[in-house]
Amino acid sequence: MRPDTRSGASCTDSGALIAGSCVGGLEQKRPDENALLVDHYTRIFQNGRLEDG
């Protein structure tokens, strides 16, 4: 997860572990839905910034 520079909020190590665990479970149980999420977030976070689209 990327830090939100506007509010100063960021993902902690424990939050990252929880998110990683959830993504891993989704990847195993519902690979098609996982692929949609990965595709979505890699597209909107291109070039190191959030892009509208």
Secondary structure, DSSP 8 states (H G I E B T S, - for coil): ---BTTTTB---HHHHHHHHHHHHHHHHH-HHHHHHHHHHHHHHTGGGS----
